[in-house]
Amino acid sequence: MVIAKRGLILGATALMLTGVTVIGAGIHLSSQASLNNNDPKELIDQVWQIIDKTYVDGTFNQVDWKATRTEYLDQTYTTDEEAYDAIREMLEKLGDPYTRFMDPEEFKNMQIDTSGELTGVGIQLTQDQDTKKLVVISPIEDTPAFEAGIQAKDIISKIDGQSTEGMDINQAVSLIRGPIGSQVTLTIKREGQEIDFPITRAKIEIHPVKYSQKESSLGKVGYIRLNQFSANAAGEMREAIDELETQNVSGYILDLRSNPGGLLYASVEIARMWLERGDIVSTVNRSGVTDRQKATNRSLTDKPLVIMVDGGSASASEILSGALQDNKRATLVGTKTFGKGLVQSVRGVGKGAGLAVTIAKYFTPSGRDINHEGIKPDVEISLTDEQKEALRKSRDKIGTLDDPQYAKALEILNQEIAKVQNNKAQSTNKKVD
């Protein structure tokens, strides 16, 4: 993953974009370490040492980690590939799908995720910790997967006819990625049925922010849709708010539906655009050390805000929505978010390989651990399958009154705007009196 500056990456999911995977809710990119020689055992020991020093659970999820080191270093390895297999087997003992090893090709592919230009099918993918099934977080809008009809919570049961039973994220990535213009068939299990989706891989250019001015019964409203917390998300968000402020909108609707996450610093910077003061997020490692991010008294607007979320809103989306909800800066509308709150460190190991390690958890300002619970909206409204399909087929209806969740968000925003206008009127009357 190419990162514009040092920071955390919050991909609560694996981003199946260029065959790239980003696993876990947060990733910190560290500098590459090197080995003194080409002994495969040194790579195994290097990985073991990193886990031993930094893994979030000091009990290693009840695994005897020292005995594991002895077990794998007592074996003989003649090639790097044998060492790679041993490392993956060793990490599986932790039972944490977000702590994983990447061979040089996989690590190279990962490093292009947040550049904003991708190739692939456009799926956010994760592996269920309990069932080990490959689960779609959501398709990215305007990508081949979205066009084909892939939905959040779909289970990928086959890739080009090959069963995904027992398959990890890395293996799935290798099968799904491929040259632009080539085709891959994903077999999706949805509500007890299996459906084949032939998808043609393509080059995907992502502009994370789309915005427009909408009319409402109480004046102009700013509608902003944020698809991903990529490297340019904060800059585009700032431009959107600045432009809508010049148009004198009375309030905002921020649409985070199907947003899988991305860079932590992007979510923090965007939170600061809406929040004048207060905590945004805290991360806690296994030693109990807390890193807390706060607002900086530089918000761009204090106008009423409603945020739309759903089951595809994950990680950085949950940090942003949770922060604004806890600080009573925004009202959340939609359905419960995905629920991922694990921070990972990603670093180079060996000869161009990579290692992602879960090193901490993150919490909302009120102390909510959302790794499994997610963020619950203030006003719950779900879409039927028919409504989801209608919005997928007619994307111009998203963010309009034909979009039931948007219609509810607008209703609530108008109520908030009315309160502000009434307060201003009362204040003016008092001055006149």
Number of C-alpha atoms within 10 A of each C-alpha: 18 15 18 12 9 10 17 21 33 34 34 35 30 28 29 28 33 27 26 29 27 29 29 29 34 36 29 22 22 13 10 14 14 13 13 7 10 12 15 22 22 16 22 23 16 17 22 19 14 15 22 17 11 18 22 23 17 16 13 16 14 11 13 12 19 11 9 14 17 11 11 19 15 9 10 11 16 10 12 18 12 13 21 19 13 19 21 15 14 20 20 13 15 19 14 16 20 27 22 22 25 22 20 16 12 20 23 16 18 23 16 18 24 24 16 18 14 20 22 29 30 27 29 29 31 29 22 13 12 7 9 16 19 26 23 25 29 28 28 26 18 14 23 22 26 19 16 16 15 25 24 21 20 19 25 24 22 21 20 15 12 13 12 19 13 11 16 16 26 17 12 19 23 13 14 22 20 19 13 15 12 12 18 20 17 23 23 24 17 16 9 7 8 16 15 16 17 16 23 19 24 22 18 20 13 20 15 21 22 14 21 13 16 16 10 13 9 15 13 17 26 23 24 22 22 23 24 29 28 27 23 19 25 23 14 18 22 16 14 19 21 13 16 22 16 8 13 13 20 23 24 28 27 22 30 27 22 27 33 34 34 31 28 28 21 26 28 20 23 22 24 24 20 23 26 17 14 17 20 27 25 20 20 18 19 16 11 10 11 15 11 15 17 19 21 15 13 12 16 16 16 13 16 23 26 28 26 26 30 28 22 28 32 37 36 30 33 33 29 26 32 26 27 26 22 18 17 11 18 24 22 28 26 26 24 23 28 30 22 31 30 28 31 30 22 27 20 21 24 24 16 17 20 23 22 28 29 27 24 26 22 26 23 26 21 15 11 16 17 24 21 11 14 23 29 22 21 15 16 16 19 16 15 10 10 9 14 17 14 15 18 20 14 10 14 11 15 18 24 15 13 14 19 21 25 25 14 19 28 26 15 20 25 22 14 19 21 15 13 15 14 12 12 12 12 12 11 11 10 9 8 7 5
